[in-house]
Amino acid sequence: MSEQLMMKMDMVKNLALLLMEQNETLTMEQALSVVFNSETYLKVMNEKTHLYYQSPRYVFAFLDSELTKGKMG
């Protein structure tokens, strides 16, 4: 498995955990579903953005903005 893929997988997991931290009623499956169905996820998976190199809290700010405002930051 490539290093980039591992970093992307870690980012997705961390985003789900941060989402669960913010909303304690979410299960891991629900949090992962939210992440997988987000524009933020598409940006994380895009090789050109290199968003997976950033800190999870930084990327979570985009996800949080997307969920509250309906669009990425």
RAMOFEN-V434061 format. One record per backbone hydrogen bond with DSSP energy under -1.0 kcal/mol. NH is the residue of the N-H (numbers start at 0). CO is the residue of the C=O. Records with the same first field share a line. If there is no record, write none. Layout:
NH: CO / CO
This chain:
5: 1
6: 2
7: 3
8: 4
9: 5
10: 6
11: 7
12: 8
13: 9
14: 10
15: 11
16: 12
17: 13
18: 14
19: 15
20: 16
21: 17
22: 18
25: 22
30: 26
31: 27
32: 28
33: 29
34: 30
35: 31
36: 32
37: 34
41: 37
42: 38
43: 39
44: 40
52: 49
53: 50
58: 54
59: 55
60: 56
62: 58
63: 59
64: 60
65: 61
66: 62
67: 63
68: 64
69: 65
